[in-house]
């Protein structure tokens, strides 16, 4: 993704705030470039965040966390 940013390529992404590792994995497998795990305003918590990060690590999608 860093190369795409440097090349000024168009990147598609979304926010996820459900706090669920299954939806996180589905979003990661959907083909988007990035997504933001919103723990600050979402229904998830920091304990569930670990499972979401583990789920996204199995996909090519980059993730950002907002706490």
C-alpha positions in Angstrom: 0.0 0.0 0.0 2.9 2.4 0.6 3.9 2.1 -3.0 0.4 2.9 -4.1 0.4 6.0 -1.9 3.7 7.1 -3.3 2.5 6.5 -6.8 -0.7 8.6 -6.0 -2.9 5.7 -6.9 -6.5 5.7 -6.0 -7.2 3.6 -2.9 -10.6 2.5 -1.8 -11.4 1.9 1.9 -14.1 2.0 4.6 -14.7 2.3 8.3 -15.8 -0.7 10.3 -17.4 -0.1 13.7 -19.2 -3.4 14.5 -16.5 -4.8 16.7 -16.9 -8.2 15.1 -13.9 -10.2 13.8 -16.1 -12.0 11.2 -17.2 -8.8 9.5 -13.6 -7.5 9.7 -12.4 -10.6 7.9 -15.2 -10.2 5.3 -14.3 -6.6 4.7 -10.6 -7.5 4.3 -11.4 -10.2 1.8 -13.7 -7.9 -0.2 -10.9 -6.4 -2.3 -10.7 -2.9 -0.7 -7.3 -1.4 0.0 -7.7 -0.3 3.6 -10.2 0.0 6.4 -10.3 1.7 9.7 -11.3 -0.3 12.8 -13.3 2.3 14.8 -13.1 1.3 18.5 -13.6 4.9 19.6 -17.2 5.3 18.2 -18.0 1.7 17.4 -19.6 -1.1 19.4 -16.2 -3.0 19.8 -13.8 -2.7 22.7 -10.1 -3.1 23.1 -10.4 -6.8 24.0 -12.2 -7.6 20.8 -9.7 -5.5 18.8 -7.1 -8.2 19.1 -9.4 -10.7 17.4 -10.2 -8.1 14.6 -6.5 -7.5 14.0 -5.9 -11.3 13.8 -8.7 -11.6 11.3 -7.5 -8.9 9.1 -3.9 -10.2 9.1 -5.1 -13.1 7.0 -6.2 -10.7 4.2 -4.3 -8.3 1.9 -6.1 -5.3 3.3 -4.2 -2.7 5.4 -5.9 -1.6 8.6 -5.8 1.4 10.8 -7.2 1.5 14.3 -8.9 4.5 16.0 -9.0 4.2 19.7 
